[in-house]
């Protein structure tokens, strides 16, 4: 993240060359300079000595963060991974977007040492969404930018804090002025949950009726799996036939990957795999879908998109979800019912029926009584334990 340079050859009229290099000044402007050398190793030394002579304390924020949170070129990310810490590509993109859309436009040309807590805090409080909504018609008044949610502001604060902490570590600034800034209050809208009546409307006993609600059989089955396993949307989209745990009593699922924001496959949100027991109906639906699916090999996706290796898109899932709510007459109102509400509903309805550690294990939450550091149970051992709760799972929906 410190000053960089790029060597290049420049030829004269006699077709002889010497080495030049480009670099950025404290204002982020790209400049070039001659080394006066024809040998590359000598030119490198000249460039490095020149860069070293520049005061890092006078570097501006835009220049310092040129490669920050860029997946292939960020030293900070590489160091996190080398320490065994989890930091995904999707999170890197999110952090980088905070820089590009909010932090750099406001503070990019400021020297790092000139940044101060009061100014940043005041800016953060009044921050507006960088996206300006479009007017629906020409007759409408121009739309205005809306304030960002406190949750988003906290994410931006954390991104800014990481950067200044790194600058402090590199001794470019004497201290991180955001180290003790308090977070904004949590004002995020609580996700709604479905009632049992609403679940029965969405997933009636009549399979043909259920298919008509969800548009196609695979979507009816996919959303039923979501509702009765507590899986995240990205996890159900990443399921392959090889992830089914076949058992004479009841089948289950091994959850070990998820579809990320850029539609690539990666680890689960926690980075850990887990085991989920299917309800009786979910088990029957999966076996029925296996008989009908075009792609039934072990490495094929259970629920696929345009190709056997392409996952169902978030946009497609959202469309079928909204249509199902409309067809069943479920009023959303201010309840904030979203696809993730199935996971909240699963947790809410099963909490009185299952031991806490069992429910946490199936939903992928870290348990109070068991951590991966001290206990690494085998998949079969966990699944055998879950089999004793078949009746509780079958009764909640």
Secondary structure, DSSP 8 states (H G I E B T S, - for coil): ----EEEEEEE-TTS-EEEEEEEE-TTS-EEEEEEEESSHHHHHHHHHHHHHHS-GGG-BHHHHTTTTT-TTT-HHHHHHHHTT----HHHHHHHHHHIIIIIHHHHTTSBGGG--HHHHHHHHHT-B-SS----SSTTS------B--HHHHHHHHHHHHHHHHHHHHTTSSSS-TTTT---------------HHHHHHHT-S-HHHHHHHHSSHHHHHHHHHHHHH---HHHHHT-BGGGEE--SS--EEEE--EE-TTS-EE--TTS--EEEE--HHHHHHHHHHHHH-S--STTSBSSBSSSTTSB--HHHHHHHHHHHHHHHT---TTS---TTHHHHHHHHHHTTTS-HHHHHHHHT---SS--TTT----HHHHHHHHGGGHHHHHH--
